[in-house]
Each structure stands twice: as C-alpha cells, then as structure tokens.
Amino acid sequence: MKKQFILIISLFVYVFSYSQKSLDSDFLYADQSPIKLKLNYSNKNMKKNTTDSTFIKTDLNYFYNDKWNTIPVSLRARGNFRRAKCYFPPIKMKIKKSQYKNTIFDGNKSLKLVLPCKTEDEKNDNILKEFLAYKIYELISPYHFKTRRVDIEFTEPKGKKVKTFSLKGFLIEDDSKLEKRFAGRVVEQFVHPLVMDKITAIQHAFFQFLLGNTDFSTAYQHNAKMLYDSKTYIPLPYDFDMTGWVDPSYGFGNPTLGIKSLTDRRYRGFKRDSELMNEVRKQFNDSKDEIISLVNSFKPEFDNENEFKNMYSFMSEFFNIIEDDSKFEKLILKQARTK
C-alpha cells in the first residue's frame, strides 16, 4: 500500500511538472485568438527616453478567464527606422518572473510587441498583413518565430488630455525562447548565405520574394536572425512592414537595386543547385491552397476591402511566377545572386 501511495504521488509530481513545463513554453501561443490588452504611456516619452538598457514602467492589463488582470511591465522602443518615422514605435517588453508566474505570459520574461506605424486609416490592416506573413512562413518552415495577435486599447496622455486608440498588434517570442526550442543559439556575425542550410536558405529567399522584400540581409542579420544549432546556420525572417506585401504609405523602393516601388519584386537568393531550387518551388506550389485558405480566413477582419484585394493580388502574382516555367527561369533562376 505504501509503495502504491508513493507511486501515485510520483506520478502526480511528474504530470504537474510536465504541465508546468508545457505552460512555460507554449501556453501563450497555443491559442491563436487575439488577446485583449490595455496600455497607457506616452509615445513621445517612449521614443525619447528609452534605449537598449533604459525602460519605462507601466501596467499591462489583459483579459483572461473572463476578467481583466494586471501585471507591471517594463517597455522600451525598438528599431531605428520605426522609432524615427512612426507614431507608434515597436516595443520590447520585459516582465519579471514574480509577475508573469501562473499568468498567460508564464515563461516569457521578454517579448516583442509590434504595433501599427502611423495613425492613418489602414494602420490595422497593415498589421494584419504583417502578422499573416509570419503565419505563412510557419507553413513553409519549422524554423520560425511564434506569434500571437493582440487587440489593444491604447490610451496616451497628451498634456491635460488623454487620447485613445483601438489598435491591432501582435507579440513575437524572444530570441531566448527560440534558442531553447531548437537547442541552438542566435548569433550575430557575418555568415555567407552559401554556408547556411541549403533548403532553409532557399525557403527563406522564396518567402522574401513572395513578400516582395529586399530590405533584408541574412549575411549581416538585417531583418533576419541567424540560428546556429551546432550543425548549420539557419536564417529566420522577421519585420515585414517594408514589403510589397504590406505596401505601407510610408514605404519606398530600394534605390541601391534600382527598385522604385515596394511592389517591384526582385529575387535576392543565391544561386543554388537547380534540383534544390525546384524542390522548394514544389513545396511552395504544394502549399498554395493552404496559404490561400489562411489568407482568406483573415478577409473579414480587414477594415478596407481594397487593402485585402491588393495583398491577395500580390500573392497571386507570386504563384503565377513559380507555376510558369519561363517566368520561374527568368525571374528567379536567372536573377539568383552569385556574389
């Protein structure tokens, strides 16, 4: 009887420990419905008085289990371009373990919060497009950042007045979580693309071509992270607002490449074995229906129908290229970089 009791207790401890581990690593991202948040801070103060090591403190209110909950958080502005050009800078959020323990944020001491850039009408549609880009890459590669949408009631003090905004946004897992998931480490060093994992590098290049993105460098980790898993280097894309896919009002082409508009595509991947190129081409073509279904599922959430139509048309153009042998040869294989 005593042995049975010890066995039951041991089993309980194991199950409890396993459930706690699962909560720590996946709970925030397991449910993909938007989390309702409330935040209050000054954007001017955020941009002017925060640095990589300087944060402002505020309360994060979030709706969970049919009630509003509150935890203190530390925030700072991220990014150079958006910090300078955007009304709402993207945010780095830190939460102390004593505060996130046993909450929906359990195990996430650091998070990135992506917000709209401008106060213009299409601000939330732009966020939906960028979020969709992350979700599309999840269908393409197991190596991706986890994300979770949020709906934010943002109040901003303006002297004696308060301004209120209804914003869409999303959370991105921190690099440390990514490292733990893949038993690797994120490195910051020059890595030539031809040294990277072949299939993952081609997937990454095709994906950026889908988005119409030329504002990235895997070699120098510009709008890309580099994961080393003790065997090879794996590029992970992020930050997709300056793409033809999102096509924001503040966007512009790439003068260095002679590209006048964000919606002018240019393949920026390196020349690879044609067999590997066609393997990834087939993967994207085979995933077409799943990608289209994912995109269509977001259609009702767009404020402006034309924003969705333009994005959909841009996606269709990509598939027209990779499905057509002559276009694929001309616009991808012959455009592949050699240096």
C-alpha positions as CSV (number, residue, x, y, z in Angstrom):
1,M,0.0,0.0,0.0
2,K,2.8,2.4,0.9
3,K,4.5,1.6,-2.5
4,Q,1.3,2.3,-4.3
5,F,0.9,5.6,-2.5
6,I,4.5,6.7,-3.4
7,L,3.9,5.7,-7.0
8,I,0.7,7.8,-7.2
9,I,2.5,10.8,-5.6
10,S,5.4,10.4,-8.0
11,L,3.1,10.2,-11.0
12,F,1.2,13.4,-9.8
13,V,4.5,15.3,-9.4
14,Y,5.6,14.2,-12.9
15,V,2.3,15.2,-14.5
16,F,2.3,18.5,-12.6
17,S,5.9,19.2,-13.6
18,Y,5.2,18.4,-17.2
19,S,2.1,20.6,-17.3
20,Q,4.1,23.5,-15.8
21,K,6.8,23.0,-18.4
22,S,4.3,23.0,-21.2
23,L,2.7,26.1,-19.8
24,D,6.0,27.8,-19.7
25,S,7.0,27.1,-23.3
26,D,3.8,27.0,-25.3
27,F,0.8,28.3,-23.4
28,L,0.9,31.9,-24.7
29,Y,0.9,30.7,-28.4
30,A,-1.3,27.7,-28.1
31,D,-4.5,29.7,-28.5
32,Q,-4.4,32.0,-31.6
33,S,-7.4,34.2,-30.8
34,P,-6.4,37.8,-30.1
35,I,-5.6,38.7,-26.5
36,K,-7.3,41.9,-25.3
37,L,-4.9,44.4,-23.8
38,K,-4.9,47.8,-22.3
39,L,-1.8,50.0,-22.2
40,N,-1.1,53.6,-21.2
41,Y,2.1,55.5,-21.9
42,S,3.5,58.5,-23.9
43,N,4.8,57.7,-27.3
44,K,7.0,60.8,-27.2
45,N,8.5,59.7,-23.9
46,M,8.9,56.2,-25.2
47,K,10.9,57.3,-28.2
48,K,12.9,60.0,-26.4
49,N,13.8,58.4,-23.1
50,T,14.2,54.7,-23.7
51,T,17.3,52.9,-25.0
52,D,18.6,49.3,-25.3
53,S,19.0,49.4,-21.5
54,T,16.5,52.1,-20.4
55,F,12.9,51.2,-19.9
56,I,9.7,52.9,-18.8
57,K,7.4,51.1,-16.3
58,T,3.6,50.8,-16.7
59,D,0.8,48.4,-16.1
60,L,-0.3,45.8,-18.7
61,N,-4.0,45.0,-18.4
62,Y,-5.1,41.8,-20.2
63,F,-8.4,40.0,-20.4
64,Y,-8.2,36.3,-19.5
65,N,-10.6,33.8,-17.8
66,D,-13.5,36.2,-18.2
67,K,-11.9,39.1,-16.3
68,W,-9.3,41.8,-16.5
69,N,-5.9,41.1,-14.9
70,T,-3.0,43.4,-14.3
71,I,0.8,42.9,-14.2
72,P,3.6,45.5,-14.1
73,V,5.8,45.6,-17.2
74,S,8.9,47.4,-18.4
75,L,8.9,48.8,-22.0
76,R,11.3,50.4,-24.5
77,A,11.1,51.4,-28.1
78,R,12.7,49.1,-30.7
79,G,14.1,49.7,-34.2
80,N,15.8,52.6,-35.8
81,F,13.5,53.4,-38.8
82,R,10.2,52.9,-37.0
83,R,11.4,54.8,-33.9
84,A,12.3,57.8,-36.1
85,K,9.3,57.7,-38.5
86,C,6.4,56.0,-36.7
87,Y,3.9,57.5,-34.3
88,F,3.8,54.1,-32.5
89,P,7.3,52.5,-32.2
90,P,7.5,48.8,-31.9
91,I,8.1,47.7,-28.3
92,K,10.4,45.4,-26.3
93,M,8.5,44.2,-23.2
94,K,10.1,42.7,-20.1
95,I,8.2,41.0,-17.3
96,K,9.7,39.8,-14.0
97,K,9.3,36.2,-13.2
98,S,7.5,37.0,-10.0
99,Q,4.9,38.9,-12.1
100,Y,4.4,36.5,-15.0
101,K,4.3,33.3,-12.9
102,N,1.0,31.5,-13.3
103,T,-0.3,34.0,-15.8
104,I,-0.9,33.7,-19.6
105,F,2.6,35.1,-20.0
106,D,4.2,32.4,-17.9
107,G,7.8,31.7,-19.0
108,N,8.0,34.8,-21.2
109,K,10.3,37.3,-19.4
110,S,10.9,39.2,-22.7
111,L,8.6,39.8,-25.7
112,K,8.4,42.0,-28.7
113,L,5.2,43.9,-29.4
114,V,4.5,45.0,-32.9
115,L,2.2,48.0,-33.4
116,P,0.9,50.0,-36.4
117,C,3.3,52.6,-37.5
118,K,1.0,55.6,-38.3
119,T,-2.4,56.7,-37.1
120,E,-3.8,56.5,-40.6
121,D,-6.9,54.6,-41.5
122,E,-5.1,51.5,-42.9
123,K,-2.9,51.1,-39.8
124,N,-4.6,48.0,-38.5
125,D,-4.9,46.4,-42.0
126,N,-1.1,46.8,-42.3
127,I,-0.6,44.9,-39.0
128,L,-2.9,42.1,-40.2
129,K,-0.8,41.8,-43.4
130,E,2.5,41.7,-41.4
131,F,1.1,39.1,-39.0
132,L,-0.1,37.0,-41.9
133,A,3.4,37.0,-43.3
134,Y,4.7,35.3,-40.1
135,K,1.9,32.8,-40.3
136,I,2.6,31.9,-43.9
137,Y,6.2,31.2,-43.0
138,E,5.0,28.8,-40.3
139,L,3.5,26.8,-43.2
140,I,6.8,26.8,-45.0
141,S,9.5,26.2,-42.4
142,P,9.6,24.7,-38.9
143,Y,12.2,27.4,-38.1
144,H,10.1,30.4,-37.3
145,F,9.2,32.8,-34.6
146,K,6.0,32.1,-32.7
147,T,3.4,35.0,-32.7
148,R,0.1,35.9,-31.0
149,R,-2.3,38.6,-32.0
150,V,-3.5,41.3,-29.6
151,D,-6.2,43.9,-29.7
152,I,-5.1,46.9,-27.7
153,E,-7.0,49.8,-26.1
154,F,-4.2,52.3,-26.0
155,T,-4.5,55.5,-24.0
156,E,-1.9,58.2,-24.3
157,P,-1.6,61.2,-22.0
158,K,-1.4,64.5,-24.0
159,G,-0.9,67.2,-21.5
160,K,-4.2,67.5,-19.6
161,K,-6.0,65.4,-22.2
162,V,-5.9,61.7,-23.0
163,K,-6.0,60.2,-26.5
164,T,-7.4,56.8,-27.1
165,F,-6.7,54.4,-30.0
166,S,-8.0,51.0,-30.9
167,L,-5.0,49.1,-32.3
168,K,-4.3,45.7,-33.6
169,G,-0.9,44.3,-32.9
170,F,1.0,41.0,-32.2
171,L,3.5,39.6,-29.9
172,I,6.7,37.8,-31.0
173,E,8.6,35.4,-28.9
174,D,12.0,36.4,-27.7
175,D,15.3,35.1,-29.2
176,S,15.9,33.2,-25.9
177,K,12.7,31.2,-26.4
178,L,13.6,30.4,-30.0
179,E,17.1,29.2,-28.8
180,K,15.5,26.9,-26.3
181,R,13.0,25.5,-28.7
182,F,15.7,24.5,-31.3
183,A,18.5,23.8,-28.8
184,G,20.7,26.4,-30.6
185,R,21.8,29.9,-30.3
186,V,21.2,33.1,-32.1
187,V,24.5,34.5,-33.5
188,E,25.4,38.0,-34.6
189,Q,28.3,37.6,-37.0
190,F,28.8,37.6,-40.8
191,V,27.6,34.4,-42.3
192,H,27.8,34.0,-46.1
193,P,24.4,32.7,-47.4
194,L,26.1,29.8,-49.2
195,V,27.3,28.5,-45.8
196,M,23.7,28.3,-44.5
197,D,21.5,25.3,-44.5
198,K,20.6,24.9,-48.2
199,I,16.9,24.1,-48.1
200,T,16.2,26.6,-45.3
201,A,18.1,29.3,-47.2
202,I,16.1,28.7,-50.4
203,Q,12.8,28.7,-48.5
204,H,13.8,32.0,-46.9
205,A,14.7,33.5,-50.3
206,F,11.4,32.3,-51.9
207,F,9.4,33.6,-49.0
208,Q,11.0,37.1,-49.2
209,F,10.3,37.0,-53.0
210,L,6.7,36.2,-52.2
211,L,6.6,39.3,-49.9
212,G,8.4,41.5,-52.4
213,N,11.0,42.1,-49.7
214,T,14.5,43.4,-50.5
215,D,15.1,45.1,-47.1
216,F,16.9,42.3,-45.5
217,S,20.3,40.6,-45.3
218,T,20.8,37.2,-43.9
219,A,24.6,37.6,-44.1
220,Y,24.5,40.7,-41.8
221,Q,21.3,39.8,-39.9
222,H,19.4,42.8,-41.1
223,N,15.7,42.0,-40.6
224,A,16.8,38.4,-40.2
225,K,18.1,36.3,-37.3
226,M,20.7,33.6,-37.6
227,L,20.2,30.4,-35.6
228,Y,23.2,28.0,-35.1
229,D,22.1,24.6,-34.0
230,S,25.6,23.1,-33.6
231,K,25.4,21.7,-37.2
232,T,24.5,24.6,-39.5
233,Y,23.3,28.2,-39.8
234,I,19.5,28.7,-40.3
235,P,18.1,32.1,-41.3
236,L,14.9,33.3,-39.7
237,P,13.0,36.2,-41.2
238,Y,11.2,39.0,-39.3
239,D,10.0,42.6,-39.7
240,F,7.9,42.7,-42.9
241,D,6.4,46.1,-43.0
242,M,8.7,47.5,-45.7
243,T,7.5,45.0,-48.3
244,G,5.2,44.9,-51.3
245,W,3.0,42.5,-49.3
246,V,2.2,45.2,-46.7
247,D,2.9,48.2,-49.0
248,P,2.5,50.9,-46.3
249,S,2.1,54.6,-47.2
250,Y,5.5,55.4,-45.7
251,G,7.2,52.7,-47.8
252,F,9.7,53.3,-50.6
253,G,11.7,51.2,-53.1
254,N,15.3,50.1,-52.9
255,P,17.5,52.7,-54.8
256,T,20.6,50.5,-54.4
257,L,18.9,47.9,-56.5
258,G,17.2,50.3,-58.8
259,I,13.8,49.3,-57.4
260,K,11.4,52.3,-57.4
261,S,8.4,50.7,-55.7
262,L,7.9,48.1,-52.9
263,T,5.7,46.1,-55.2
264,D,8.5,45.6,-57.7
265,R,9.8,42.1,-56.9
266,R,13.4,41.1,-57.1
267,Y,14.7,37.7,-56.2
268,R,17.6,38.1,-53.7
269,G,18.5,34.5,-53.0
270,F,21.9,33.0,-54.1
271,K,22.4,30.6,-57.0
272,R,21.9,27.0,-55.9
273,D,21.6,23.6,-57.4
274,S,18.6,23.6,-59.7
275,E,17.3,20.4,-58.1
276,L,17.1,22.1,-54.7
277,M,15.5,25.2,-56.2
278,N,12.8,23.1,-57.8
279,E,12.3,21.1,-54.6
280,V,11.5,24.3,-52.8
281,R,9.4,25.5,-55.8
282,K,7.4,22.4,-55.5
283,Q,6.9,22.9,-51.8
284,F,5.5,26.4,-52.3
285,N,3.2,25.2,-55.1
286,D,2.0,22.3,-53.0
287,S,1.3,24.7,-50.1
288,K,-0.6,27.1,-52.4
289,D,-4.1,26.0,-51.3
290,E,-3.2,26.1,-47.6
291,I,-1.6,29.5,-47.9
292,I,-4.7,30.9,-49.8
293,S,-7.0,29.4,-47.2
294,L,-5.0,31.0,-44.4
295,V,-5.1,34.4,-46.2
296,N,-8.8,34.2,-47.0
297,S,-9.6,33.4,-43.3
298,F,-8.4,37.0,-42.4
299,K,-10.5,38.7,-45.1
300,P,-13.5,39.6,-42.8
301,E,-11.1,41.3,-40.3
302,F,-9.8,43.9,-42.8
303,D,-11.2,47.5,-42.4
304,N,-10.6,48.3,-46.1
305,E,-11.6,45.7,-48.7
306,N,-9.1,47.1,-51.2
307,E,-6.2,46.6,-48.7
308,F,-7.1,42.9,-48.7
309,K,-7.6,42.7,-52.5
310,N,-4.2,44.3,-53.2
311,M,-2.4,41.9,-50.9
312,Y,-4.3,38.9,-52.4
313,S,-3.4,40.1,-56.0
314,F,0.3,40.5,-55.0
315,M,0.3,36.9,-53.6
316,S,-1.4,35.6,-56.8
317,E,1.3,37.2,-58.9
318,F,3.9,35.2,-56.9
319,F,2.2,31.9,-57.6
320,N,1.8,32.9,-61.3
321,I,5.6,33.2,-61.5
322,I,6.6,30.0,-59.7
323,E,4.0,28.0,-61.6
324,D,5.2,29.1,-65.0
325,D,8.4,27.6,-66.2
326,S,9.6,30.5,-68.3
327,K,8.8,33.1,-65.6
328,F,10.4,31.0,-63.0
329,E,13.5,30.7,-65.1
330,K,13.6,34.4,-65.9
331,L,12.6,36.0,-62.6
332,I,14.2,33.6,-60.1
333,L,16.8,31.2,-61.5
334,K,18.5,33.9,-63.7
335,Q,18.1,36.5,-61.0
336,A,19.8,34.4,-58.3
337,R,22.8,36.1,-56.9
338,T,26.4,34.9,-57.4
339,K,28.0,37.5,-55.1
